[in-house]
Amino acid sequence: MVQSKEEHRRINRENMRKTNANRKAAALAGDEEAIASIQKDNEYHKEYNRKKRSDLKTRADKGDLEAKKELDKKDKASLLSFTFSFIENRADLKQLDELETLVNIRRQQLSNNKSKGE
């Protein structure tokens, strides 16, 4: 049976998830080879993202509007990701209460702007 491209990609993604889960479990168990492999993959992805961001920044500086939009989108996504990481890893209950208050204030501002027609 011949697989469609989408089916092939789905199977590959699932296999990669299993491989990564096994590698992570081995690293948590103290396997030095798994730890080194994960670190190597992380460095590769960091370098890839650095190059991609640098290319976007260069294109945006030259006046490419689409690159500028993509860069803004990535900046917002990074900020959101950082915020969630902070909440997940470091925030205590007081900080979460403050964050909830800020979110409620911002929601109120947005709903007021919407009702005014802005």
N, C-alpha and C positions, 0 to 999 in steps of 0.2 A: 504494500500500500504506500502510495506517495503522499507525503505530508505537505500541507499548504505552508507557505512561508510563515503565516501567523501561528499556526500550530507548532511549527518547528521552533519559533522564537519563544513561545509559551513554555515548551518543554525545556529549552535551554535555560530560561530564567528560573524555572523550578529546580533544575539540577544545580544551578549556581547557588540558589538559596540554601539547598541542602548541603552543598560543599562548604559554603561559608559558615553555616550553623555548626557543622562538624569541626571545622577549623577553630571556630571560636570556643567550642566546648573543649577541644584539645588544649588550646592556649590557657583557658581557665584552669585546666588540670595541671598546667606547668610544662607542657611540651614546648621546648625551646624552638624547634623547627616551625611549629605553628605560629608562635609569637613572632619570629623573624619574618615569616611569610605575610602575616597581617600587617606588620610595620612596613614592609616593602610595598604592599598594595596601597596602604595609606599614603606613603610618600609619592607613589606614582599618581594617585588621584589628586593630591594637593598640587603637584607640579603641573598636571594637566589643567586644573582649574585656574592656577596662577597665570599660565600662558593664555588661556582663553579670555580671562579677565583683562589681561594686559592688551591683547588684541582688540577687544571691545573698547577699552579706554582709548587706545590709539585712534581707532576709527571714529569714536565719538568726538575726540579732540579735533579731528579733521573736518567735523561738521556732519557726519553721517547720523541723521535723525533716528533711523531704526536702531543703530548701535547704541545711541544715547537712551532710547526707550528701554532696550534690553538691559543696559547697565543699571538704569533706575529700578527696573523690575527685580534684578538680582540683588541690588542693595536692600530693597524692601524685604525680599525673601530672607536675606542674611540676618537682617535685624529681627525679623519675626522668629527665625530659627534660634538666634541667640537668646531672645526673650523666653521662648519655651524651654530651652536648655537651662537657663537660670532658674526658672520656676521649678522645673523637674529636679534639679540637682542641689540648689542652694537656698531657695526661698523658705523662710520660716512663716508661721501663721500670720504674724504682724505684717510682713511684707505682702503676703497674699491678700490680706484685708485692704491694704493701701492700694494695691493694684486693682482690686475689685472696685474700689471707690473711684479711681481714675477712669476705669472703663465705663462705669455708670455715668460719670460726668461727661465723658466724650459722647456716649450714646445720646444723652440729653441734648448736647450741643448739635449733634447731627440731626436729631429729630426736630429741633427748633429751626434749623436752617432749611430742612425739607418743608416744614409747614409754612415758612415764609416764602418759599418758592425760589430759594437761592440755588 
